């Protein structure tokens, strides 16, 4: 009894008799004689990689397939026509040699991963590698098996990651952070309670040190500035605090900068935002300021009055020494009065007129020859 088998160009067949392999068939039409014939069929289009029992595989011609063995630290990619098709992990793999464009490329997980193209990413399992992009304002911390390896500059990175040697990349923001320390109750040296609000600007300078030293950089800087402000306020009086806000700012910056640097953080600026006093203290200070301003105004008024009195005394003395100045002053006053009224009449006798001009003025006029 005969049986015909039609095998496609992308198929391979093993003929069996009573379950035992007897012959391998390639593409084409083949007639096989015998009873109780069966078949096992594989498609090379569906998958280049195949699994087959050793008895069946013994029927295959050696040039139909190839075999590769990968160790625990090795990976491979099977390509056809230059395009990645199958990812191979550790173990023994057999694949069809359908034509001479089938290639296999082996990689070591201990070496850099090849460029992760779109085609390659489509066949490599997501849990077999770590793909990360570090942006311009970030730095990446590379950890292998939980141990820090190095800092990654901005760019895209792909690393092999295995169960035995997992890879993790942590992105750290390097931009300047502006934080406000909410109002906190503080007591000055002279036992005055006030509420102080501060601002701080900082940035991570050493991402590895900052990440491995403290759990939360923001909370750590917040605490440093808060403790520094308590130390400063406790050592000055209220008047010193209000008059020396610049001194407080310099103290906070110097204190926080040194301590933050040991955490891998750079403090840019610390500033005093608000100083809030209790209601009764505000009223008291307003009264003190009002009294100080009133006293200063009185001092200025008395100073001006003293200066005016001194000027009058000097003027009187000068007029006493020069009577003619007094007369000129009287005439000047009359002139000012005449400017404000329509007419001013001055009636004086002969004796009175002589008092308005220098002595001998009229005699000199009479003796002067006529022209």
C-alpha positions as CSV (number, residue, x, y, z in Angstrom):
1,X,0.0,0.0,0.0
2,X,1.4,3.4,-0.9
3,X,0.8,6.9,0.5
4,X,1.6,10.3,-1.0
5,X,3.0,13.2,1.1
6,X,2.9,16.8,0.0
7,X,5.4,18.9,1.9
8,X,5.5,22.7,1.6
9,X,8.6,24.8,1.1
10,X,8.4,25.9,4.7
11,X,7.6,22.4,6.1
12,X,9.5,19.4,7.3
13,X,8.0,15.9,7.8
14,X,9.1,12.7,9.5
15,X,7.1,9.6,8.3
16,X,6.4,7.0,11.0
17,X,5.2,3.4,10.8
18,X,3.3,2.1,13.8
19,X,4.7,5.2,15.8
20,X,8.3,4.6,14.8
21,X,10.2,7.0,12.5
22,X,11.2,5.6,9.2
23,X,11.9,8.6,6.9
24,X,12.4,12.4,6.8
25,X,10.7,14.3,4.0
26,X,11.7,17.7,2.6
27,X,9.7,20.0,0.4
28,X,7.9,18.4,-2.6
29,X,5.6,15.4,-3.4
30,X,6.8,12.0,-2.1
31,X,5.3,8.5,-2.3
32,X,6.0,6.1,0.5
33,X,5.0,2.4,0.5
34,X,3.9,0.6,3.6
35,X,1.2,-0.1,6.0
36,X,0.2,1.8,9.2
37,X,2.0,5.0,8.0
38,X,1.8,8.2,10.0
39,X,3.6,11.6,10.1
40,X,5.0,14.3,12.3
41,X,5.0,17.7,10.6
42,X,6.8,21.0,11.5
43,X,6.5,24.5,10.1
44,X,9.8,26.4,9.6
45,X,7.7,29.6,9.0
46,X,6.0,29.5,12.4
47,X,9.3,29.0,14.3
48,X,12.9,28.5,13.4
49,X,13.5,26.8,16.7
50,X,12.0,23.3,17.2
51,X,11.9,20.6,19.8
52,X,12.0,16.9,18.7
53,X,12.5,13.6,20.3
54,X,15.9,12.1,19.7
55,X,14.5,9.1,17.7
56,X,12.8,11.5,15.3
57,X,15.8,13.8,15.1
58,X,18.0,10.9,14.1
59,X,16.0,10.8,10.8
60,X,16.9,14.4,9.9
61,X,19.8,15.1,7.5
62,X,22.6,17.0,9.3
63,X,22.3,20.0,7.0
64,X,18.6,20.6,7.9
65,X,19.3,22.0,11.3
66,X,21.9,23.3,13.7
67,X,22.4,23.1,17.5
68,X,23.7,25.6,20.0
69,X,24.4,25.3,23.7
70,X,24.3,28.4,25.9
71,X,25.7,28.6,29.4
72,X,24.1,30.5,32.4
73,X,25.9,33.7,31.5
74,X,25.1,33.6,27.7
75,X,22.3,34.7,25.5
76,X,21.7,34.5,21.8
77,X,19.5,35.9,19.1
78,X,18.5,33.9,16.0
79,X,18.1,36.1,12.9
80,X,16.7,35.4,9.4
81,X,17.3,37.7,6.5
82,X,19.1,40.1,8.8
83,X,16.0,40.5,11.1
84,X,16.0,39.2,14.7
85,X,13.5,36.3,15.1
86,X,14.0,34.4,18.3
87,X,15.7,35.1,21.6
88,X,17.6,32.1,23.1
89,X,18.3,31.8,26.8
90,X,20.6,29.2,28.6
91,X,20.3,25.6,27.5
92,X,20.4,23.6,24.2
93,X,18.6,25.0,21.2
94,X,18.0,23.5,17.7
95,X,16.9,25.6,14.8
96,X,16.1,24.9,11.2
97,X,18.8,25.9,8.6
98,X,16.1,26.8,6.0
99,X,18.7,28.8,4.0
100,X,22.1,30.5,4.3
101,X,20.6,33.7,5.8
102,X,19.9,32.1,9.1
103,X,22.4,33.5,11.7
104,X,22.9,33.1,15.4
105,X,24.6,35.8,17.5
106,X,25.8,35.0,21.0
107,X,26.2,37.5,23.9
108,X,27.6,37.5,27.4
109,X,25.5,39.0,30.2
110,X,28.8,40.3,31.7
111,X,29.5,42.4,28.7
112,X,27.7,45.5,27.4
113,X,24.4,44.8,25.7
114,X,24.2,45.5,21.9
115,X,22.3,48.5,20.6
116,X,18.7,48.0,21.5
117,X,16.9,48.5,18.2
118,X,13.2,48.3,17.7
119,X,13.5,44.8,16.1
120,X,15.7,43.5,18.8
121,X,13.5,44.8,21.6
122,X,10.6,43.0,20.0
123,X,12.2,39.5,20.5
124,X,14.1,40.0,23.8
125,X,11.9,39.5,26.9
126,X,11.4,42.5,29.0
127,X,12.7,40.8,32.1
128,X,16.0,39.9,30.4
129,X,17.3,43.5,30.3
130,X,17.0,47.0,31.8
131,X,16.4,49.9,29.5
132,X,16.6,53.4,30.9
133,X,17.0,56.9,29.6
134,X,18.7,59.5,31.8
135,X,17.6,63.0,31.0
136,X,19.8,66.1,30.8
137,X,18.9,67.3,34.3
138,X,19.4,63.8,35.9
139,X,22.1,61.4,36.8
140,X,21.6,57.6,36.9
141,X,22.9,55.3,39.7
142,X,23.7,51.8,38.4
143,X,23.4,49.0,40.8
144,X,24.2,45.3,40.1
145,X,23.1,42.8,42.6
146,X,22.3,45.7,45.0
147,X,25.9,47.0,44.8
148,X,26.6,50.5,43.4
149,X,28.7,50.4,40.2
150,X,28.9,53.9,38.8
151,X,27.1,57.1,38.0
152,X,25.5,57.4,34.5
153,X,25.6,60.6,32.5
154,X,22.6,61.7,30.5
155,X,21.8,59.3,27.7
156,X,20.1,56.0,26.9
157,X,21.4,52.8,28.4
158,X,20.5,49.1,28.2
159,X,21.9,46.4,30.5
160,X,21.5,42.6,30.7
161,X,19.6,41.7,33.8
162,X,19.3,38.2,35.2
163,X,17.8,36.5,38.2
164,X,21.3,35.8,39.5
165,X,22.6,39.3,38.7
166,X,19.7,41.8,38.6
167,X,20.4,45.3,37.3
168,X,18.7,48.5,38.6
169,X,19.1,52.1,37.6
170,X,17.9,54.9,39.8
171,X,17.4,58.4,38.3
172,X,18.4,61.3,40.5
173,X,17.1,64.9,39.8
174,X,20.0,67.4,39.8
175,X,18.0,70.6,39.5
176,X,17.8,73.2,42.2
177,X,15.0,72.6,44.6
178,X,13.2,75.5,46.4
179,X,11.7,74.6,49.7
180,X,9.8,76.7,52.3
181,X,10.2,75.8,56.0
182,X,6.7,76.4,57.4
183,X,6.5,78.8,60.4
184,X,8.0,77.2,63.6
185,X,7.8,78.4,67.2
186,X,11.1,79.7,68.4
187,X,12.2,81.6,71.6
188,X,14.8,84.3,71.6
189,X,17.4,84.9,74.3
190,X,15.1,87.4,76.1
191,X,12.3,84.9,76.2
192,X,10.2,86.2,73.4
193,X,8.3,83.6,71.4
194,X,8.0,84.2,67.7
195,X,7.1,82.3,64.5
196,X,9.8,82.1,61.9
197,X,9.4,81.1,58.2
198,X,12.5,80.3,56.1
199,X,13.3,79.5,52.5
200,X,16.2,77.3,51.2
201,X,17.5,76.5,47.8
202,X,19.6,73.4,47.3
203,X,20.7,70.9,44.7
204,X,22.2,67.4,44.8
205,X,25.9,67.7,43.9
206,X,27.0,64.0,44.5
207,X,24.1,61.8,43.6
208,X,25.7,58.6,44.9
209,X,26.7,60.1,48.3
210,X,23.3,61.8,48.7
211,X,21.3,58.7,47.9
212,X,23.4,56.3,50.0
213,X,23.7,58.7,53.0
214,X,20.1,59.8,53.7
215,X,16.7,58.3,52.9
216,X,15.2,61.7,51.9
217,X,17.4,64.6,50.9
218,X,14.7,67.2,51.2
219,X,13.8,66.2,54.8
220,X,17.5,66.1,55.7
221,X,18.1,69.7,54.5
222,X,14.9,70.8,56.1
223,X,16.1,69.5,59.4
224,X,19.6,71.1,59.1
225,X,18.2,74.5,58.4
226,X,15.6,74.2,61.2
227,X,18.2,73.2,63.8
228,X,20.5,76.0,62.7
229,X,17.7,78.6,63.0
230,X,16.9,77.4,66.5
231,X,20.5,77.7,67.5
232,X,20.8,81.3,66.2
233,X,17.5,82.6,67.5
234,X,18.2,81.1,71.0
235,X,21.4,83.2,71.2
236,X,20.1,86.6,70.3
237,X,17.5,89.0,71.6
238,X,14.4,90.1,69.7
239,X,16.0,93.5,68.9
240,X,19.1,91.9,67.6
241,X,17.1,89.5,65.5
242,X,15.0,92.2,63.9
243,X,18.0,94.5,63.3
244,X,20.3,91.7,62.0
245,X,18.3,89.6,59.6
246,X,21.4,89.6,57.2
247,X,23.5,88.3,60.0
248,X,21.0,85.5,60.6
249,X,21.0,84.6,56.8
250,X,24.8,84.4,56.8
251,X,24.8,82.2,59.9
252,X,22.3,79.8,58.4
253,X,24.1,79.6,55.1
254,X,27.5,78.9,56.6
255,X,26.1,76.4,59.1
256,X,23.9,74.5,56.6
257,X,26.4,74.6,53.7
258,X,29.1,72.7,55.5
259,X,26.8,70.0,56.9
260,X,24.9,69.6,53.6
261,X,28.1,69.1,51.7
262,X,28.8,66.0,53.8
263,X,25.5,64.7,52.5
264,X,26.4,65.3,48.9
265,X,24.1,68.4,48.7
266,X,24.9,72.0,47.6
267,X,23.0,74.7,49.5
268,X,22.5,77.7,47.2
269,X,20.8,80.1,49.5
270,X,19.0,80.4,52.8
271,X,16.6,83.3,53.5
272,X,14.3,84.6,56.2
273,X,10.9,84.9,54.7
274,X,8.7,86.0,57.6
275,X,9.1,86.8,61.3
276,X,5.7,86.7,63.0
277,X,5.3,88.1,66.5
278,X,2.4,87.4,68.9
279,X,-0.4,90.0,69.0
280,X,0.5,91.5,72.3
281,X,4.1,91.8,71.3
282,X,3.2,93.6,68.1
283,X,1.1,96.1,70.1
284,X,4.0,96.7,72.5
285,X,6.5,97.2,69.7
286,X,4.2,99.6,67.9
287,X,4.0,101.7,71.1
288,X,7.8,101.6,71.5
289,X,8.3,102.7,67.9
290,X,5.7,105.4,68.2
291,X,7.4,106.7,71.4
292,X,10.8,106.6,69.7
293,X,9.5,108.5,66.7
294,X,7.8,111.1,68.8
295,X,10.9,111.6,70.9
296,X,13.0,112.0,67.7
297,X,10.5,114.5,66.4
298,X,10.7,116.5,69.6
299,X,14.5,116.6,69.4
300,X,14.4,117.8,65.9
301,X,11.8,120.5,66.8
302,X,13.8,121.7,69.7
303,X,16.9,121.8,67.6
304,X,15.2,123.9,64.9
305,X,13.8,126.3,67.6
306,X,17.3,126.7,69.1
307,X,18.8,127.4,65.7
308,X,16.0,130.0,64.9
309,X,16.5,131.7,68.3
310,X,20.3,131.8,67.8
311,X,19.8,133.3,64.3
312,X,17.4,136.0,65.8
313,X,19.9,136.8,68.5
314,X,22.7,137.3,65.9
315,X,20.5,139.5,63.8
316,X,19.5,141.7,66.7
317,X,23.1,142.1,67.7
318,X,24.1,143.1,64.2
319,X,21.3,145.6,64.0
320,X,22.2,147.1,67.4
321,X,25.7,147.7,66.1
322,X,24.5,149.0,62.7
323,X,21.3,151.2,63.1
324,X,21.1,151.8,59.4
325,X,20.4,148.1,58.9
326,X,17.4,148.4,61.2
327,X,16.1,151.3,59.1
328,X,16.6,149.4,55.9
329,X,14.8,146.4,57.4
330,X,11.9,148.7,58.3
331,X,11.8,150.1,54.7
332,X,11.9,146.5,53.3
333,X,9.0,145.5,55.5
334,X,7.0,148.5,54.2
335,X,7.8,147.5,50.7
336,X,6.4,144.1,51.3
337,X,3.3,145.6,52.9
338,X,2.9,147.9,49.9
339,X,2.9,144.9,47.6
340,X,-0.1,143.5,49.4
341,X,-2.2,146.7,49.7
342,X,-3.0,149.4,47.2
343,X,-1.3,152.3,49.0
344,X,1.0,153.0,51.9
345,X,1.5,156.6,53.2
346,X,4.4,157.4,55.4
347,X,4.1,160.6,57.4
348,X,7.1,161.8,59.3
349,X,8.4,165.1,60.5
350,X,11.8,166.7,59.8
351,X,13.3,165.2,62.8
352,X,11.9,161.8,62.0
353,X,13.2,162.0,58.4
354,X,16.7,162.6,59.6
355,X,16.4,159.3,61.5
356,X,15.7,157.4,58.3
357,X,18.9,158.5,56.5
358,X,22.5,158.8,57.5
359,X,23.6,161.9,59.5
360,X,24.8,164.8,57.3
361,X,22.9,163.5,54.2
362,X,20.9,166.7,53.7
363,X,23.8,169.0,54.5
364,X,25.9,167.3,51.8
365,X,23.0,167.7,49.3
366,X,22.7,171.5,50.0
367,X,26.4,172.1,49.6
368,X,26.6,170.2,46.3
369,X,26.8,172.8,43.4
370,X,24.0,172.8,40.9
371,X,24.9,171.7,37.4
